[in-house]
Amino acid sequence: MRCKPLAFALSLSLAIGTVSAAEPAKPAKVPSMQEILDASPASDWRTLDPDRTLYLQLPTGRVVIELAKAFAPNHVANISTLATEKYWDGLSVIRSQDNYVVQWGDPTDDDKSQQKKPIGSAKPHLPAEFERKATGLPFVQLKDSDGWAPQVGFVDGFPAARDPKTDTAWLTHCYGMVGAGRDVAADSSDGTSLYVVTGQSPRMLDRNITLVGRVVQGIELLSVLPRGTGPLGFYEKPEQYVPIVSSRLARDVPEKDRTQLQLLRTDSKTFATIVESRRNRRDDWYKRPAGHIDLCNVPLPVRTPKS
Amino acid sequence: MRCKPLAFALSLSLAIGTVSAAEPAKPAKVPSMQEILDASPASDWRTLDPDRTLYLQLPTGRVVIELAKAFAPNHVANISTLATEKYWDGLSVIRSQDNYVVQWGDPTDDDKSQQKKPIGSAKPHLPAEFERKATGLPFVQLKDSDGWAPQVGFVDGFPAARDPKTDTAWLTHCYGMVGAGRDVAADSSDGTSLYVVTGQSPRMLDRNITLVGRVVQGIELLSVLPRGTGPLGFYEKPEQYVPIVSSRLARDVPEKDRTQLQLLRTDSKTFATIVESRRNRRDDWYKRPAGHIDLCNVPLPVRTPKS
């Protein structure tokens, strides 16, 4: 008998599940993630706000980024200015480090001998936005333990952590999270150089660098880029750079050209159901439900609205 | 002032560190990971065993996999037979799912109407090897907590978990780990279809599928492959398949053509120093040491021996 490799992972089909390998098989209809989503009310979904949606247009397609204004208001404001003034147009993806990050910005950024692209009316200096006051945030806490933070969960679709002792909250470095590159000084990022996590969540970066948002569509256009052969995965030759066609806020793009997306609300009942269905997989492929889910393993469903 | 994006991550340069943002800066020479490795004695390194090293030769280069005989003896034996009998030659990488896995094997595996490639003298049926007895294993435990298992650590270079209550141990789904695809039945894998983790560690798969080894070099040849557009990231058209030139045990390759690699012993003092240096980053870029490291964030250093 040969194995069928299709069966594991995000099975979209209906499954007749056993509870666990140790218990007797109880045939029970376990809804798949897709079935849970299909049964969700429209009110459990939200539409991306064009004022805080950034497009990164590459030759291969569009990456859609939701900006986290509640956590990094100064960076998001600067990034918005840079996008509106077409700062990134003609700049490049300059780094792809395996199991870590892809980064884009001005290729001459680190070369003091070269003329940098002017940043227009964007601010040359911003405060570090590593964490903020937790009070006032709609923090949906996961019950699961986390090695890096006292509490983890979601705030309006973003993975986040919270420390009740200090009343602080911060965004976390999960796959797809976007941050602002900086120099040694904590407040040396200005939003011109952005990176996205494309590997095992580097949570040691949490509260060490300003996260500004999350890729909600098109991450695979960045994650497959050839790894750079220079130190830290930087490309060594200009011909390796991947050109940025343009980068714009959705609000600056004609409505007909915007990417229409809906995101499952992380404070919805449907989301809670999804989390539990992933914490303990009960379809017939899984023999042992894990009883745990890591913050960065929680899926954040996105869909294209029916037209 | 503009940001320099080079500064974060695996800094190889010497750093003058502050202890944390909350404490006064104490200029202290903090050795980098590279300096720790450079200072290590030769006895802290081991050479790959040609009997349990599998090469996966792609048109773009060679992926080197160390097989985990101690955890999956039956699968490793079958994989060895398949490699020696050239089973994978001319087969393909058939799946690349973003933030999850890349998989290779017989493209016709899931199509009952097609003739499958014969498996020669390999066994058509193997036991599931999800876990084993912990007693007798040289388990080097991390002091860090883990949400998925009572204890985590390393066994001879492989990330692993242990449950002292049941005296069991198992390999864990960290980035680069290689497993044997299976159908719904726990014992339906035969080692012909293999996958490698290329995203956030899917630890919910632990003890649900047989892990057989780990990529120790060349993961970037797999992780950049275009994502498949079919369900679960399977390629939909034969022209999307990436051909496997050959797959061989190192022992079956002339010595001059083998990839010479040394791996840092995970039971060495140098490894313990590396883990602590990554658990609490004290170079001048990091403002807040994390005080924690996740099992799947621990680097497993590999080097090419000086000739």
HADDOCK unambig.tbl for C-alpha pairs under 7 A between the chains (distance, minus, plus):
assign (segid A and resid 1 and name CA) (segid B and resid 124 and name CA) 5.69 0.50 0.50
assign (segid A and resid 1 and name CA) (segid B and resid 125 and name CA) 6.69 0.50 0.50
assign (segid A and resid 2 and name CA) (segid B and resid 124 and name CA) 6.78 0.50 0.50
assign (segid A and resid 2 and name CA) (segid B and resid 190 and name CA) 6.88 0.50 0.50
assign (segid A and resid 3 and name CA) (segid B and resid 181 and name CA) 6.74 0.50 0.50
assign (segid A and resid 3 and name CA) (segid B and resid 182 and name CA) 5.01 0.50 0.50
assign (segid A and resid 3 and name CA) (segid B and resid 183 and name CA) 5.38 0.50 0.50
assign (segid A and resid 3 and name CA) (segid B and resid 188 and name CA) 5.56 0.50 0.50
assign (segid A and resid 3 and name CA) (segid B and resid 189 and name CA) 5.24 0.50 0.50
assign (segid A and resid 3 and name CA) (segid B and resid 190 and name CA) 6.60 0.50 0.50
assign (segid A and resid 4 and name CA) (segid B and resid 109 and name CA) 6.20 0.50 0.50
assign (segid A and resid 4 and name CA) (segid B and resid 110 and name CA) 5.46 0.50 0.50
assign (segid A and resid 4 and name CA) (segid B and resid 182 and name CA) 5.68 0.50 0.50
assign (segid A and resid 4 and name CA) (segid B and resid 183 and name CA) 4.78 0.50 0.50
assign (segid A and resid 5 and name CA) (segid B and resid 181 and name CA) 4.92 0.50 0.50
assign (segid A and resid 5 and name CA) (segid B and resid 182 and name CA) 5.51 0.50 0.50
assign (segid A and resid 5 and name CA) (segid B and resid 183 and name CA) 6.27 0.50 0.50
assign (segid A and resid 5 and name CA) (segid B and resid 193 and name CA) 6.66 0.50 0.50
assign (segid A and resid 7 and name CA) (segid B and resid 183 and name CA) 5.57 0.50 0.50
assign (segid A and resid 7 and name CA) (segid B and resid 184 and name CA) 6.54 0.50 0.50
assign (segid A and resid 10 and name CA) (segid B and resid 232 and name CA) 6.55 0.50 0.50
assign (segid A and resid 98 and name CA) (segid B and resid 220 and name CA) 6.33 0.50 0.50
assign (segid A and resid 109 and name CA) (segid B and resid 4 and name CA) 6.21 0.50 0.50
assign (segid A and resid 110 and name CA) (segid B and resid 4 and name CA) 5.45 0.50 0.50
assign (segid A and resid 124 and name CA) (segid B and resid 1 and name CA) 5.61 0.50 0.50
assign (segid A and resid 124 and name CA) (segid B and resid 2 and name CA) 6.78 0.50 0.50
assign (segid A and resid 125 and name CA) (segid B and resid 1 and name CA) 6.64 0.50 0.50
assign (segid A and resid 145 and name CA) (segid B and resid 147 and name CA) 5.82 0.50 0.50
assign (segid A and resid 146 and name CA) (segid B and resid 147 and name CA) 6.55 0.50 0.50
assign (segid A and resid 147 and name CA) (segid B and resid 145 and name CA) 5.83 0.50 0.50
assign (segid A and resid 147 and name CA) (segid B and resid 146 and name CA) 6.55 0.50 0.50
assign (segid A and resid 147 and name CA) (segid B and resid 292 and name CA) 6.35 0.50 0.50
assign (segid A and resid 148 and name CA) (segid B and resid 290 and name CA) 6.76 0.50 0.50
assign (segid A and resid 148 and name CA) (segid B and resid 292 and name CA) 6.06 0.50 0.50
assign (segid A and resid 175 and name CA) (segid B and resid 200 and name CA) 6.85 0.50 0.50
assign (segid A and resid 181 and name CA) (segid B and resid 3 and name CA) 6.71 0.50 0.50
assign (segid A and resid 181 and name CA) (segid B and resid 5 and name CA) 4.95 0.50 0.50
assign (segid A and resid 182 and name CA) (segid B and resid 3 and name CA) 5.00 0.50 0.50
assign (segid A and resid 182 and name CA) (segid B and resid 4 and name CA) 5.68 0.50 0.50
assign (segid A and resid 182 and name CA) (segid B and resid 5 and name CA) 5.53 0.50 0.50
assign (segid A and resid 183 and name CA) (segid B and resid 3 and name CA) 5.40 0.50 0.50
assign (segid A and resid 183 and name CA) (segid B and resid 4 and name CA) 4.79 0.50 0.50
assign (segid A and resid 183 and name CA) (segid B and resid 5 and name CA) 6.29 0.50 0.50
assign (segid A and resid 183 and name CA) (segid B and resid 7 and name CA) 5.58 0.50 0.50
assign (segid A and resid 184 and name CA) (segid B and resid 7 and name CA) 6.52 0.50 0.50
assign (segid A and resid 184 and name CA) (segid B and resid 284 and name CA) 6.67 0.50 0.50
assign (segid A and resid 184 and name CA) (segid B and resid 285 and name CA) 4.78 0.50 0.50
assign (segid A and resid 188 and name CA) (segid B and resid 3 and name CA) 5.57 0.50 0.50
assign (segid A and resid 189 and name CA) (segid B and resid 3 and name CA) 5.24 0.50 0.50
assign (segid A and resid 190 and name CA) (segid B and resid 2 and name CA) 6.88 0.50 0.50
assign (segid A and resid 190 and name CA) (segid B and resid 3 and name CA) 6.59 0.50 0.50
assign (segid A and resid 193 and name CA) (segid B and resid 5 and name CA) 6.69 0.50 0.50
assign (segid A and resid 199 and name CA) (segid B and resid 199 and name CA) 5.28 0.50 0.50
assign (segid A and resid 199 and name CA) (segid B and resid 200 and name CA) 5.99 0.50 0.50
assign (segid A and resid 200 and name CA) (segid B and resid 175 and name CA) 6.84 0.50 0.50
assign (segid A and resid 200 and name CA) (segid B and resid 199 and name CA) 5.97 0.50 0.50
assign (segid A and resid 200 and name CA) (segid B and resid 200 and name CA) 4.47 0.50 0.50
assign (segid A and resid 200 and name CA) (segid B and resid 201 and name CA) 6.45 0.50 0.50
assign (segid A and resid 200 and name CA) (segid B and resid 297 and name CA) 6.91 0.50 0.50
assign (segid A and resid 201 and name CA) (segid B and resid 200 and name CA) 6.45 0.50 0.50
assign (segid A and resid 204 and name CA) (segid B and resid 290 and name CA) 5.48 0.50 0.50
assign (segid A and resid 208 and name CA) (segid B and resid 286 and name CA) 6.09 0.50 0.50
assign (segid A and resid 208 and name CA) (segid B and resid 287 and name CA) 5.83 0.50 0.50
assign (segid A and resid 208 and name CA) (segid B and resid 288 and name CA) 6.34 0.50 0.50
assign (segid A and resid 220 and name CA) (segid B and resid 98 and name CA) 6.32 0.50 0.50
assign (segid A and resid 220 and name CA) (segid B and resid 227 and name CA) 6.94 0.50 0.50
assign (segid A and resid 223 and name CA) (segid B and resid 224 and name CA) 6.91 0.50 0.50
assign (segid A and resid 224 and name CA) (segid B and resid 223 and name CA) 6.90 0.50 0.50
assign (segid A and resid 224 and name CA) (segid B and resid 224 and name CA) 4.07 0.50 0.50
assign (segid A and resid 224 and name CA) (segid B and resid 225 and name CA) 6.16 0.50 0.50
assign (segid A and resid 224 and name CA) (segid B and resid 226 and name CA) 6.20 0.50 0.50
assign (segid A and resid 225 and name CA) (segid B and resid 224 and name CA) 6.17 0.50 0.50
assign (segid A and resid 226 and name CA) (segid B and resid 224 and name CA) 6.20 0.50 0.50
assign (segid A and resid 227 and name CA) (segid B and resid 220 and name CA) 6.94 0.50 0.50
assign (segid A and resid 232 and name CA) (segid B and resid 10 and name CA) 6.59 0.50 0.50
assign (segid A and resid 284 and name CA) (segid B and resid 184 and name CA) 6.66 0.50 0.50
assign (segid A and resid 285 and name CA) (segid B and resid 184 and name CA) 4.78 0.50 0.50
assign (segid A and resid 286 and name CA) (segid B and resid 208 and name CA) 6.09 0.50 0.50
assign (segid A and resid 287 and name CA) (segid B and resid 208 and name CA) 5.82 0.50 0.50
assign (segid A and resid 288 and name CA) (segid B and resid 208 and name CA) 6.33 0.50 0.50
assign (segid A and resid 290 and name CA) (segid B and resid 148 and name CA) 6.78 0.50 0.50
assign (segid A and resid 290 and name CA) (segid B and resid 204 and name CA) 5.47 0.50 0.50
assign (segid A and resid 292 and name CA) (segid B and resid 147 and name CA) 6.36 0.50 0.50
assign (segid A and resid 292 and name CA) (segid B and resid 148 and name CA) 6.07 0.50 0.50
assign (segid A and resid 297 and name CA) (segid B and resid 200 and name CA) 6.91 0.50 0.50
